[in-house]
Amino acid sequence: MPVSKKEVVKLDNCRACDSSDLLLFLQLGPTPVPNGFLKAHHRHKAEKFYPLDVCFCKDCGLVQLAHVVSPKVMFKNYVYIPSTSETMRIHFTSLTKQAIKKTNAKEEDMVLDIGSNDGTLLNAFKIQKMKILGVDPAENLAKKANKEGINTICALFTKELAKKIKKEYGQVKIITATNVVAHIHDLHDFLEGIKILLSGKGLFIAEFPYLCDLIEEVEFDTIYQEHLSYFSISPFDKLLKKHGLKLIDVERLSVHGGSVRVFISNKGVNSLEVKKLLQLEKNKKLLSPETYLKFRRKVDKIRHELVQQLWSLRLKGKSIVGYGASAKGNVMLNYCRIGPETLDYIVDSIPYKQGKYTPGMHIPIYPEAKLLEDMPDYTLLLAWNFADEIIKKQAEYRKRGGKFILAIPKLAIV
């Protein structure tokens, strides 16, 4: 199905520094929107496919998508919900405690969560008796959060919205944005909004996948249309300085295949940890175009080896299913052209996805219980970022002889 110009815009200049010196180094598409799960009666209709091209800015070092898909397409009904993962619930509780400690926040201080999803993180702050406000563009999630007592504005966070929030609530002590900044096209407008709202002694705490881990572990399936930017610390620090914001600390995290938690304030200097990561990025040559050309060759190798392995098992009469109908899984399936002739079905814990079909490849999705009912010989672990949690949860499957296949960073059967 044709895509209109209103739905997708080509990027000619870097969204951080406005340079036109962009190197196109990877093409994973075109693919459908990765969370565009299909109902049974829709799976025979034509889908819309969008470009998935990745560029490196030779001037500031930002890695970014070459096209921007309209947020109306991406976020109207969003299906990733962190509360379904024990890993993420623990993660958010830890973040809450750390934020309160670092800011010396008190009861009734204001917390704003941008991209607040179903309110899982804000609920942890609410338990600590803090005033909370969420902002999220997904209508389904904002409605759910408000219904559960998490005050949420259904909108994209912009400078104009920041002005309205300041007028109604005043400045904010703690602003959080977990896996949100990478989704923002107009980074300058976004950071102007942060500057307007952040109180003098407040902290803006953001988390996003770390480019160094993505490159090192060949996590190409974390690249999809909603993730517009792939940050290393160097271009991010330069970007903040343009808006009078200071990167005062950074912490590396294992969540989502390797992320960073950054701490930003109105005043301060780079901590030792920030300086260490800036040096690491130099050592890893993250500002060199050749690094990204090598990455592309590794991606091609993973695709070749995975497809070869799956077909080899199929030719031997083995049954194979998938685990985790995730956005990254759909990138993998579409890029490698893995469909229902290879995977019989996919199991997933989220009820919303069950009974639907994956975008592009149209593989049916079932509840997790089907794994033990059917006992397929092999299960391709598509939600590999939760591998430890899933493998532990499915100990009985492995005990009975079932095996998991992991493709990233290299092919392995466990």
C-alpha positions in Angstrom: 0.0 0.0 0.0 1.5 3.4 -1.0 2.7 5.7 1.9 1.8 9.4 1.7 4.2 12.3 2.1 2.4 13.2 5.3 3.3 9.9 6.9 7.1 9.8 6.2 9.7 12.6 5.7 13.2 12.1 4.4 16.0 13.6 6.7 18.6 15.6 4.7 20.3 17.2 7.7 21.4 15.8 11.1 18.7 16.4 13.7 21.4 17.4 16.3 23.9 19.6 14.5 22.1 20.3 11.1 25.1 19.0 9.1 24.3 17.5 5.6 27.3 15.2 5.7 25.4 12.0 6.5 26.7 8.5 5.7 24.0 5.9 4.8 25.5 2.7 6.2 22.6 0.3 6.8 19.2 -0.5 5.1 16.9 -2.9 7.0 13.7 -2.1 5.2 11.3 -1.2 4.0 9.3 -2.8 6.9 5.9 -2.2 8.4 5.5 -0.4 11.7 7.0 -3.0 14.2 4.1 -2.8 16.6 1.4 -2.9 13.9 0.0 -6.3 14.9 -2.8 -7.5 12.7 -6.2 -8.9 13.5 -7.0 -12.2 11.7 -9.4 -10.6 9.2 -6.8 -7.8 8.3 -3.9 -10.1 7.5 -4.7 -10.5 3.8 -5.0 -6.7 3.3 -2.1 -4.7 1.9 0.1 -3.2 4.6 2.1 0.0 4.5 5.9 -0.5 4.5 8.2 2.3 5.6 12.0 2.9 4.9 14.4 1.8 7.6 17.7 3.4 6.5 20.4 4.3 9.1 22.9 7.2 8.8 26.0 8.4 10.6 26.6 12.2 10.9 30.3 12.7 10.1 30.3 16.1 11.9 28.8 15.4 15.4 28.7 11.6 15.4 25.0 11.0 15.9 23.6 7.8 14.4 20.0 8.4 13.2 17.3 7.1 10.8 17.2 8.7 7.4 13.4 8.9 7.5 10.9 10.1 10.0 7.5 8.3 10.2 4.7 10.4 11.6 4.1 10.0 15.4 0.4 9.6 14.5 1.3 6.4 12.7 3.7 5.2 15.4 2.1 6.0 18.7 -1.7 6.2 18.4 -2.1 2.7 20.0 1.2 1.6 21.5 1.6 -2.0 22.7 4.8 -2.1 24.7 3.8 -2.1 28.4 6.7 -2.3 31.0 4.5 -3.5 33.8 4.3 -6.9 32.1 8.0 -7.4 32.8 9.3 -8.2 36.3 12.7 -6.9 35.1 11.3 -3.5 34.3 9.3 -3.2 37.5 12.4 -3.8 39.5 14.3 -1.4 37.3 11.8 1.4 37.8 11.7 1.0 41.6 15.5 1.4 41.6 15.3 4.5 39.4 12.7 6.1 41.8 14.9 5.6 44.8 18.0 6.9 43.0 16.2 10.0 41.7 14.8 10.9 45.2 18.2 10.5 46.8 20.1 12.5 44.2 17.7 15.4 44.3 16.9 15.3 48.1 13.2 15.3 46.9 10.5 15.5 49.6 6.9 14.5 49.7 4.7 16.6 47.5 7.6 17.6 45.2 6.7 17.4 41.5 7.7 14.5 39.2 7.1 14.6 35.5 7.5 11.4 33.4 7.7 12.0 29.6 6.6 8.9 27.7 4.9 7.7 30.8 3.3 4.6 29.2 0.9 2.9 31.6 2.3 4.8 34.6 4.5 2.0 36.0 7.3 4.4 36.9 5.0 7.2 38.1 3.2 4.8 40.4 6.6 4.1 42.1 6.9 7.8 42.8 3.3 8.0 43.9 4.0 5.4 46.5 6.6 7.8 47.9 3.9 10.5 48.2 5.2 12.7 45.4 3.0 14.7 43.1 3.0 13.0 39.7 2.2 13.9 36.1 2.7 11.9 33.0 2.8 12.8 29.3 2.3 10.2 26.6 1.0 10.3 23.0 -0.5 6.8 23.0 -4.3 7.2 23.5 -4.8 3.7 24.8 -2.0 4.0 27.4 -2.9 7.5 28.6 -6.6 6.3 29.0 -5.5 3.3 31.0 -3.1 5.3 33.2 -5.7 7.9 34.0 -8.3 5.2 34.8 -5.8 3.8 37.4 -5.2 7.2 39.1 -2.0 8.2 37.2 -2.6 11.8 36.0 -1.6 11.7 32.4 -1.8 14.2 29.5 -2.3 12.5 26.1 0.1 14.4 23.9 3.7 14.6 22.6 6.0 16.6 24.8 6.9 19.9 23.2 8.1 23.3 24.2 4.6 24.6 24.0 3.2 21.9 26.2 6.1 22.6 28.7 4.9 26.2 29.0 1.3 25.0 29.7 2.5 22.6 32.4 4.7 25.2 34.0 1.7 27.6 34.1 -0.5 25.0 35.8 2.0 23.2 38.0 5.1 25.3 38.3 8.6 24.0 37.7 9.5 20.4 38.3 12.0 18.8 40.7 12.4 15.5 38.8 11.8 14.9 35.1 12.2 11.4 33.8 12.2 10.0 30.2 13.0 6.3 29.9 13.4 5.1 26.3 11.9 8.3 25.0 14.6 10.7 23.8 15.6 8.4 21.0 12.0 8.7 19.7 12.1 12.5 19.4 12.6 14.1 16.0 12.9 17.7 17.0 15.4 17.3 19.8 15.9 21.1 20.1 12.3 21.8 20.8 12.2 18.9 23.3 15.3 20.2 25.2 13.9 23.7 25.2 10.8 22.2 26.9 13.1 20.5 29.5 14.9 23.8 30.1 11.6 25.6 30.7 10.3 23.1 33.3 13.4 22.0 35.2 13.7 23.7 38.6 17.1 25.2 39.6 18.1 22.2 41.7 16.1 19.7 39.8 17.3 16.8 37.7 16.3 15.5 34.3 17.0 11.8 34.2 16.9 10.0 30.8 17.6 6.5 29.7 18.2 5.3 26.2 20.0 2.4 24.5 23.7 3.0 24.3 25.2 3.1 20.8 28.4 1.5 22.1 26.5 -1.6 23.2 24.4 -1.7 20.0 27.6 -1.7 17.8 29.5 -4.1 20.0 26.7 -6.6 20.4 25.4 -6.1 16.8 21.9 -5.3 18.1 20.6 -4.3 14.7 17.0 -5.4 15.6 16.8 -2.5 18.1 16.8 -0.2 15.1 13.2 0.5 14.0 11.0 3.4 12.9 10.1 4.7 16.4 13.8 4.9 17.4 15.0 7.9 15.4 18.4 8.5 17.1 21.0 6.1 18.5 23.1 8.1 21.0 26.6 7.9 22.2 27.6 10.3 24.9 29.7 12.6 22.7 27.0 14.0 20.4 24.5 14.0 23.3 26.8 16.1 25.5 27.3 18.6 22.6 23.5 18.8 22.0 22.8 19.5 25.7 25.3 22.4 25.8 23.4 24.1 23.0 20.5 24.4 25.4 22.3 25.4 28.5 22.0 22.0 30.1 24.8 20.1 31.8 25.5 16.4 31.7 26.6 15.9 35.2 26.7 12.1 35.5 26.1 8.8 33.6 25.5 5.2 34.5 25.7 2.2 32.3 22.8 -0.3 32.5 22.2 -3.8 31.3 18.5 -3.2 30.5 17.4 -3.4 26.8 20.6 -4.9 25.7 22.8 -2.1 27.1 21.6 1.4 28.0 22.8 4.5 29.8 21.0 6.6 32.4 22.1 10.2 32.1 21.7 12.9 34.8 21.1 16.4 33.5 20.9 19.7 35.4 21.0 23.4 34.9 24.4 23.7 36.6 27.5 21.5 37.0 30.3 19.8 35.1 31.0 16.4 33.6 31.6 13.7 36.2 34.5 11.3 36.0 32.1 8.7 34.7 31.1 10.9 31.8 34.7 11.6 30.9 35.4 7.8 31.0 32.7 7.1 28.5 33.8 9.9 26.2 37.3 8.3 26.2 35.8 4.9 25.7 34.0 6.1 22.6 37.2 7.5 21.2 38.9 4.1 21.8 36.0 2.2 20.2 36.2 4.7 17.2 32.5 5.6 17.4 33.3 8.8 15.5 34.8 6.9 12.6 32.7 6.0 9.5 34.6 2.6 9.1 33.1 1.4 12.4 29.6 1.5 10.9 30.6 -0.1 7.6 32.0 -3.0 9.6 28.8 -3.1 11.6 26.8 -3.6 8.4 29.0 -6.6 7.4 28.3 -8.2 10.8 24.6 -7.7 10.4 24.7 -9.4 7.0 26.6 -12.3 8.6 24.0 -12.8 11.4 21.1 -12.9 8.9 22.9 -15.5 6.7 23.8 -17.7 9.7 20.4 -17.5 11.3 18.4 -18.3 8.2 20.7 -21.1 7.3 20.3 -22.6 10.8 16.5 -22.4 10.8 16.2 -24.0 7.4 18.7 -26.7 8.4 16.5 -27.6 11.4 13.3 -27.5 9.3 14.8 -29.9 6.7 15.5 -32.3 9.6 11.8 -32.2 10.5 12.3 -30.1 13.6 9.5 -27.8 14.9 10.4 -24.2 15.6 8.4 -21.4 17.2 9.2 -17.9 18.3 9.1 -16.3 21.8 8.3 -12.6 22.3 6.2 -10.7 19.7 8.3 -7.7 20.3 9.1 -4.7 18.0 12.7 -5.9 17.7 11.5 -9.4 16.9 9.5 -8.0 14.0 12.5 -6.2 12.7 14.5 -9.4 12.8 11.6 -11.4 11.1 11.1 -8.9 8.3 14.8 -8.3 7.6 15.6 -12.0 7.5 12.3 -12.9 5.8 11.3 -15.4 8.4 7.6 -16.3 8.1 5.1 -19.0 9.1 6.8 -21.5 6.8 9.7 -21.4 9.3 8.1 -20.4 12.6 4.8 -22.2 13.3 3.8 -19.4 15.7 5.1 -17.0 18.4 4.1 -17.0 22.1 3.9 -13.8 24.1 2.7 -12.8 27.6 0.8 -9.6 26.5 -3.0 -10.4 26.1 -3.4 -7.6 23.5 -1.0 -9.3 21.1 -2.5 -12.8 21.5 -4.8 -13.9 18.7 -3.2 -11.4 16.3 -0.5 -11.8 13.6 2.9 -10.2 13.3 3.2 -7.2 10.9 4.8 -8.1 7.5 5.4 -11.8 8.0 2.0 -12.7 9.4 3.0 -15.2 12.0 0.2 -16.1 14.5 0.6 -15.1 18.2 -0.5 -17.3 21.1 -0.3 -17.2 24.9 2.9 -18.5 26.6 1.1 -21.6 27.8 1.1 -23.1 24.3 4.9 -23.6 24.5 4.5 -26.4 27.2 1.4 -27.7 25.6 3.0 -28.3 22.2 6.7 -28.7 23.2 8.3 -27.5 20.0 11.9 -28.7 19.4 13.3 -25.2 19.2 12.2 -21.7 20.1 13.7 -18.6 18.5 14.1 -16.1 21.4 13.1 -12.8 19.7 12.8 -10.8 23.0 16.5 -11.6 23.7 16.8 -8.5 26.0 14.8 -10.4 28.5 16.6 -13.7 27.8 17.6 -14.5 31.4 14.1 -13.8 32.7 12.4 -15.9 30.0 14.8 -18.8 30.2 14.3 -18.9 34.0 10.5 -18.7 33.5 10.5 -21.5 31.0 12.8 -23.9 32.9 10.2 -26.7 32.5 10.4 -26.3 28.7 14.1 -26.8 28.7 13.9 -29.6 31.3 11.6 -31.5 28.9 14.2 -31.1 26.1 13.1 -27.8 24.4 15.9 -25.6 23.2 16.2 -21.8 22.7 17.9 -20.2 19.7 19.6 -16.8 20.2 20.8 -14.8 17.1 22.4 -11.8 18.8 25.3 -11.1 19.2 26.0 -14.4 17.6 24.1 -17.6 16.9 23.7 -19.8 19.9 21.5 -22.7 21.0 20.8 -23.1 24.8 
